[in-house]
Amino acid sequence: MFTGQSTGDGGLRRAGTCLSAGCLVLGLFLALLSYGYAASETIFTIQAGSFRSRPDAFRQFDLLQRKLSAEGREYLRVEKIGKFHAVRLGKFEDRLEAEEFLSANKSVLRGAIVMNAYFIPARIERLYKGPLPPAEEVDEGGTPPAAGGETGVKIPETVEEQIGMISGLFEKQDYENALRVVKAAVAKRPDDPELNAWYGTILLKMNHPDEAMKYFKKAADLLPDISREEQIRMISDLLEKHEYENALRLAKTAVMTKRPDDAELNAWYGSILLKMDQPEEAIKYFRKASELQPDVSDYYSGIGYCLSFSGRFEEAIDEFSKALALEPDNIDALTGLGVAYAKTGRKGQAMDVYMKLKGIESETAEKLLQIIERQP
């Protein structure tokens, strides 16, 4: 993912993830499923509370996180459901299992109820990820263990060498040692933007998004002219972890204050808003992206999904068709077009799309077929 090589004076010393417009992965079909056009997964779960205020929901989440056992905290989460923020926990196979758990923990879960509900990852605002593991203390001149358990490797003196060591450990998925090295490096150079960005990246990979965001924000504050590649990498990392609120903050800063005419950043902003159930707002940024760079099919596909989520399927067909004129095998666009045809009663055309998609991505095609078959 990263090389650790220098990218030149004034730039961040990291090679970014694949960032060409054609590599922008929006995952729109999964979002489409979340809107109920296909059967979402239903589970038995326990609802501990429902709040109009998100801070109130987060406070109950923190309380349960402290009081429940490690097993009891599994799938502890806050979900955004309409105007409310629901605190829920558990994914139980049947109602009896959920009721037994609730009975065993009734002193902590007073007033909680068992319910059968959809489990939709896109609406999860906060999910229990486990306690932050304490990193071993490393003196500024210390000798943290290297990958593979070797010892006696001193932290290099220059930032370039430190980045090289951190990225090497990261590539080997040796996150514990990468964390030790970056912690020591940041202790030496607390105002280096790239070291702070690496600190955030490693914490995010270890499933500690709240801690990670502190370092991402510091990196952005330290380097107002942070490269677009670094901005997109941080946004995409957060989006991959379903950290939509934090991804939105970074994307908004990038688009509103730094690069308002960057097509890809506008598309990322739109993608985050779409995943956060805001299609009417998201469409503005997909449209701007398509105006700034009219030869990218993903941007028209994004517009099409925004229209679909708003029930405007006829208009969505036009946008998906534009996307496919540019890229005939665009899976997101084909899927969206098939759904739009099915929703407007054109099952024959929807089946034609299904047959084409089946030869490209069979699993997605089967999900599309399920949607088509359910239409009257």
C-alpha distance (Angstrom), angle and dihedral (degrees) to the residues before:
residue distance angle dihedral
M1 . . .
F2 3.79 . .
T3 3.78 129.6 .
G4 3.77 103.0 -164.0
Q5 3.78 89.0 -138.1
S6 3.77 123.6 137.3
T7 3.79 116.0 -95.4
G8 3.77 94.7 -164.1
D9 3.81 139.2 -86.6
G10 3.77 115.2 -34.2
G11 3.79 92.9 10.1
L12 3.76 130.1 102.4
R13 3.77 113.6 -90.0
R14 3.77 96.2 -124.2
A15 3.76 135.8 87.2
G16 3.80 108.1 -128.8
T17 3.75 131.8 -133.7
C18 3.80 119.8 -87.6
L19 3.79 101.8 -59.9
S20 3.78 107.5 167.6
A21 3.79 113.8 126.6
G22 3.78 90.8 -110.2
C23 3.83 90.7 57.5
L24 3.79 94.7 57.3
V25 3.81 103.4 123.4
L26 3.79 109.2 -157.5
G27 3.81 98.6 169.8
L28 3.77 88.3 -148.9
F29 3.79 97.5 158.3
L30 3.81 90.5 62.4
A31 3.77 89.0 51.6
L32 3.78 88.9 50.1
L33 3.78 90.6 55.9
S34 3.79 89.3 50.8
Y35 3.78 90.0 59.9
G36 3.79 90.6 64.2
Y37 3.81 101.0 -103.3
A38 3.79 85.7 124.8
A39 3.77 130.7 27.1
S40 3.81 109.5 -75.8
E41 3.80 119.2 -150.8
T42 3.79 113.0 -87.8
I43 3.79 119.8 -156.6
F44 3.77 140.0 171.8
T45 3.77 108.8 -106.1
I46 3.79 140.7 161.2
Q47 3.79 120.4 -112.7
A48 3.78 110.3 -153.7
G49 3.78 96.8 179.6
S50 3.80 147.4 -23.6
F51 3.81 123.2 -139.7
R52 3.77 138.7 -177.9
S53 3.81 88.5 -148.4
R54 3.79 117.7 68.0
P55 3.86 92.8 -154.0
D56 3.82 88.5 56.6
A57 3.80 90.2 51.8
F58 3.80 91.0 48.0
R59 3.81 90.1 51.0
Q60 3.80 91.1 55.4
F61 3.81 89.1 45.8
D62 3.83 89.8 54.4
L63 3.81 91.5 47.3
L64 3.81 92.9 51.6
Q65 3.78 90.8 44.2
R66 3.80 88.8 58.9
K67 3.80 98.2 41.9
L68 3.80 105.1 39.2
S69 3.79 123.9 80.3
A70 3.82 120.0 -107.5
E71 3.81 89.1 -99.4
G72 3.79 91.8 47.4
R73 3.80 92.4 53.5
E74 3.81 92.2 61.2
Y75 3.81 109.6 125.6
L76 3.80 91.9 -0.5
R77 3.78 102.4 164.0
V78 3.80 149.3 152.4
E79 3.81 114.7 -126.1
K80 3.80 127.0 -165.5
I81 3.80 106.7 -134.3
G82 3.78 111.8 174.8
K83 3.81 106.9 -57.8
F84 3.79 93.7 -18.4
H85 3.80 135.4 84.2
A86 3.80 110.7 -143.2
V87 3.81 123.1 -159.6
R88 3.80 108.7 -146.5
L89 3.78 138.1 163.7
G90 3.77 139.4 -168.9
K91 3.80 136.7 25.9
F92 3.81 103.8 -129.6
E93 3.79 126.8 -173.1
D94 3.80 94.1 -137.3
R95 3.79 141.8 3.6
L96 3.81 93.8 -103.1
E97 3.80 92.4 58.5
A98 3.80 90.9 49.7
E99 3.82 93.0 47.6
E100 3.80 91.5 49.6
F101 3.79 90.4 52.4
L102 3.81 91.6 47.7
S103 3.81 91.1 49.8
A104 3.81 91.5 50.8
N105 3.83 91.0 50.8
K106 3.82 100.6 35.3
S107 3.82 92.8 124.1
V108 3.81 89.5 62.9
L109 3.81 98.2 32.8
R110 3.80 101.6 50.1
G111 3.78 111.3 168.8
A112 3.83 93.3 10.9
I113 3.80 120.3 140.3
V114 3.80 136.4 -155.1
M115 3.78 114.4 -122.7
N116 3.78 141.8 170.3
A117 3.81 106.8 -125.5
Y118 3.77 144.5 155.9
F119 3.79 116.6 -91.0
I120 3.82 104.8 -143.8
P121 3.83 114.5 170.9
A122 3.81 92.5 -162.0
R123 3.81 92.0 68.2
I124 3.82 96.8 47.9
E125 3.80 108.9 114.1
R126 3.78 97.1 -179.8
L127 3.80 132.3 11.6
Y128 3.80 129.1 -173.3
K129 3.80 108.0 -108.6
G130 3.79 101.8 173.2
P131 3.82 131.2 -96.7
L132 3.79 119.4 -52.9
P133 3.81 106.5 -99.8
P134 3.80 111.5 -124.5
A135 3.77 109.7 -111.0
E136 3.78 115.0 -136.5
E137 3.75 113.5 -102.2
V138 3.79 111.8 -104.7
D139 3.76 122.3 -168.0
E140 3.76 116.5 -135.2
G141 3.78 89.7 -102.6
G142 3.78 93.9 32.9
T143 3.75 129.9 134.9
P144 3.80 110.5 -127.0
P145 3.78 117.9 -171.4
A146 3.76 114.8 -92.9
A147 3.78 126.6 -135.6
G148 3.78 112.5 -62.8
G149 3.80 93.6 33.0
E150 3.80 97.1 -77.5
T151 3.78 116.7 147.1
G152 3.76 136.9 -157.7
V153 3.81 97.2 58.1
K154 3.77 109.0 138.4
I155 3.79 120.4 -144.4
P156 3.83 107.0 -105.5
E157 3.78 119.1 -110.8
T158 3.82 100.8 -129.6
V159 3.78 124.7 68.3
E160 3.81 91.0 -128.2
E161 3.82 90.9 57.0
Q162 3.81 91.8 44.3
I163 3.81 90.3 52.2
G164 3.79 89.1 48.8
M165 3.82 91.9 53.3
I166 3.81 93.1 45.2
S167 3.81 93.6 47.5
G168 3.81 90.6 47.4
L169 3.80 91.7 53.9
F170 3.80 90.1 43.9
E171 3.81 92.1 52.6
K172 3.82 88.9 52.7
Q173 3.82 88.6 50.4
D174 3.81 89.4 -119.8
Y175 3.78 91.4 143.3
E176 3.81 97.0 160.6
N177 3.80 92.8 59.5
A178 3.80 92.0 39.2
L179 3.81 87.0 55.5
R180 3.80 92.0 51.1
V181 3.80 92.6 50.2
V182 3.80 95.8 45.4
K183 3.80 90.8 46.9
A184 3.78 90.5 55.6
A185 3.80 91.9 43.5
V186 3.81 92.9 51.7
A187 3.81 89.7 47.3
K188 3.81 87.1 59.3
R189 3.80 95.9 41.3
P190 3.82 109.1 22.9
D191 3.81 92.2 167.1
D192 3.79 98.9 53.8
P193 3.82 106.7 115.1
E194 3.78 97.3 -154.8
L195 3.79 95.2 48.4
N196 3.80 88.3 51.7
A197 3.82 89.8 48.9
W198 3.81 90.0 51.5
Y199 3.81 90.1 49.0
G200 3.80 88.7 54.9
T201 3.80 92.8 45.8
I202 3.80 93.1 53.6
L203 3.81 93.6 45.6
L204 3.79 89.7 49.6
K205 3.80 91.3 50.4
M206 3.83 87.6 52.2
N207 3.83 89.2 53.8
H208 3.81 99.6 -105.6
P209 3.82 102.3 123.2
D210 3.81 97.4 161.8
E211 3.81 91.6 56.4
A212 3.80 91.2 41.3
M213 3.78 92.4 54.4
K214 3.81 91.0 59.3
Y215 3.79 90.6 61.0
F216 3.80 95.0 40.9
K217 3.80 89.0 53.3
K218 3.78 92.2 47.0
A219 3.81 90.5 50.0
A220 3.81 90.5 52.5
D221 3.82 92.3 46.1
L222 3.80 92.7 48.5
L223 3.76 93.8 51.2
P224 3.81 111.9 35.4
D225 3.80 89.5 179.0
I226 3.79 93.6 52.1
S227 3.80 110.2 160.5
R228 3.78 119.6 -94.8
E229 3.81 88.6 -124.1
E230 3.80 89.9 59.4
Q231 3.79 92.0 45.7
I232 3.80 91.8 51.8
R233 3.80 92.7 44.6
M234 3.80 92.2 54.4
I235 3.82 91.7 45.1
S236 3.81 93.0 48.4
D237 3.83 91.9 47.5
L238 3.80 90.6 54.2
L239 3.80 92.7 44.1
E240 3.80 91.0 51.8
K241 3.82 88.3 55.7
H242 3.84 91.5 49.0
E243 3.81 89.0 -114.4
Y244 3.79 91.2 145.0
E245 3.81 98.6 159.9
N246 3.80 93.1 53.6
A247 3.79 92.5 41.8
L248 3.80 88.6 51.6
R249 3.81 92.1 53.2
L250 3.78 92.5 53.3
A251 3.80 93.6 43.2
K252 3.79 92.1 49.1
T253 3.80 91.4 51.4
A254 3.80 91.2 47.1
V255 3.81 94.9 49.2
M256 3.79 102.3 33.8
T257 3.79 101.0 42.4
K258 3.79 109.1 16.6
R259 3.80 115.4 27.0
P260 3.82 112.2 9.5
D261 3.82 91.9 160.4
D262 3.79 98.0 50.2
A263 3.81 107.0 116.0
E264 3.80 96.9 -157.3
L265 3.80 94.7 48.5
N266 3.80 89.7 50.1
A267 3.80 89.0 51.7
W268 3.80 91.7 49.9
Y269 3.81 89.1 50.3
G270 3.79 89.9 51.2
S271 3.79 92.1 47.5
I272 3.81 92.1 53.9
L273 3.80 92.5 48.0
L274 3.79 90.2 49.4
K275 3.80 91.6 52.2
M276 3.82 87.6 49.9
D277 3.83 91.5 58.2
Q278 3.80 95.6 -103.5
P279 3.83 104.5 121.4
E280 3.81 95.5 152.9
E281 3.80 90.4 57.0
A282 3.81 94.5 38.2
I283 3.81 93.8 55.9
K284 3.82 91.3 64.4
Y285 3.79 91.2 63.4
F286 3.80 95.9 42.7
R287 3.81 88.9 50.8
K288 3.80 91.2 49.8
A289 3.80 90.4 48.5
S290 3.81 90.5 52.2
E291 3.81 91.1 49.0
L292 3.80 92.1 49.6
Q293 3.81 93.4 45.7
P294 3.82 110.0 16.8
D295 3.81 95.8 176.0
V296 3.85 96.7 68.7
S297 3.80 113.8 98.1
D298 3.82 95.6 -162.2
Y299 3.80 91.3 66.8
Y300 3.83 93.0 57.6
S301 3.79 88.7 44.8
G302 3.82 88.3 54.9
I303 3.80 90.4 52.1
G304 3.79 89.1 49.5
Y305 3.80 92.6 54.2
C306 3.79 92.3 47.9
L307 3.80 89.0 53.9
S308 3.82 91.6 45.8
F309 3.79 92.0 52.1
S310 3.81 87.7 52.2
G311 3.82 91.5 51.4
R312 3.82 93.7 -110.3
F313 3.80 96.0 129.4
E314 3.83 98.2 155.7
E315 3.80 90.7 57.4
A316 3.80 90.1 43.2
I317 3.81 90.4 57.9
D318 3.80 89.9 59.8
E319 3.82 92.2 51.9
F320 3.81 94.8 46.2
S321 3.82 88.1 49.3
K322 3.82 90.0 54.2
A323 3.80 89.7 51.3
L324 3.81 92.2 50.4
A325 3.80 92.4 47.4
L326 3.80 86.2 62.4
E327 3.81 97.3 37.5
P328 3.82 114.3 15.2
D329 3.82 94.0 -169.7
N330 3.82 97.5 49.4
I331 3.82 101.5 139.5
D332 3.81 95.7 -158.8
A333 3.81 91.7 50.4
L334 3.82 94.0 45.7
T335 3.79 91.7 49.6
G336 3.78 93.1 47.2
L337 3.79 91.7 47.7
G338 3.80 91.4 50.4
V339 3.80 91.6 51.2
A340 3.80 92.4 46.5
Y341 3.82 91.5 51.0
A342 3.80 90.5 48.9
K343 3.80 92.5 48.6
T344 3.81 91.7 51.9
G345 3.81 93.4 50.3
R346 3.82 97.6 -103.4
K347 3.78 97.4 127.5
G348 3.80 93.9 157.9
Q349 3.79 92.6 58.3
A350 3.80 90.2 42.2
M351 3.80 89.5 55.3
D352 3.80 90.6 50.1
V353 3.81 88.0 56.3
Y354 3.80 90.1 47.0
M355 3.81 91.8 54.0
K356 3.80 91.7 51.4
L357 3.81 92.7 45.6
K358 3.80 90.9 48.6
G359 3.80 89.7 65.1
I360 3.81 91.8 51.5
E361 3.80 107.1 35.5
S362 3.80 113.4 4.8
E363 3.83 98.0 -175.1
T364 3.80 93.2 54.0
A365 3.80 89.8 43.7
E366 3.80 91.2 56.7
K367 3.80 90.9 52.7
L368 3.79 89.1 50.4
L369 3.81 89.7 50.7
Q370 3.81 90.0 54.9
I371 3.79 89.7 55.0
I372 3.81 92.5 48.0
E373 3.81 93.4 49.3
R374 3.80 92.3 52.5
Q375 3.78 93.7 58.1
P376 3.83 117.1 100.8
